Amino acid sequence: MEKIIGLIDAPFTPFYENGDINLEPIPAYAAMLQKNGLKGVFINGSSGEGYMLTKEERMLLAETWIKAAPEDFKVIVHVGSCCVRESRQLAEHAQKAGAWGIGAMAPPFPKIGRVEELAKYCEEIAAGAPALPFYYYHIPAFNGAFLPMVKFLETVDGRIPNFAGIKYTFESLYEYNQCRLYGGGKFDMLHGQDETILPCLAIGGAQGGIGGTTNYNGKNLVGIIEAWKRGDLETARKLQDYSQLVINVICHFRGNIVGGKRIMKLIGMDLGPNRTPFQNITPDEEEQLRKELEEIQFFEHCNTL
């Protein structure tokens, strides 16, 4: 299977003020991401509030992103759900709609506590789109699935024909590298933490990744990879340190899903509010967010429309 090279963005879902999904910004959103060096999108995941969308909304978003995608711009659809049958339906739809690939994280309920349970869950979903690469989205902080990923790879190897690899959003660089080395580098290990792109390039041989802060800080994050490739370690370090400054700011405002989404408004692309139960940014918080970003000269480095 083709391995992803470069960074894929995890986009936010645009909403109107009344909470309905807003499809209008998506073509401009896709064009902006490609302009700033991103290679595609992983939609309806955690950044996109995917578990807070109806099945019909998720399908409509998939269709809209696929139609809006520029040439050579990958659309991967997160199809995970607490109902595995719904996940399979979403996978089937993604394949019919023309997605490049699909992915799924472990469900937040019921909690998955065994590798075999996770393998069976992924197997049933992946079978719904046999022509597409399937990625497991490892983000145990969201669902409590703190399972050994090398053992997971051993379990699905040869069992899920279209299994492509893992979006690895966890802190263990040791395990990440062990997964990358499994089977002589058989599977695509997508780096999933914007805080540690450079370490994964250095010790993990990362080629591709999926990020959330790439929505507004993608130029900088792409720059880390470009600096590394040309052997400019000092620039790569500076850009990684700067990425951490941006992440430190969003941590003051309930993280990427809430604070990061409001940054999109500040750079000129208003994607609306978050869905309940997220606590939305207040006008006072928005001004404080702007102030903290100005203090690190963010608007001189951020993505441009």
Disulfide bonds with the S-S distance in Angstrom:
none
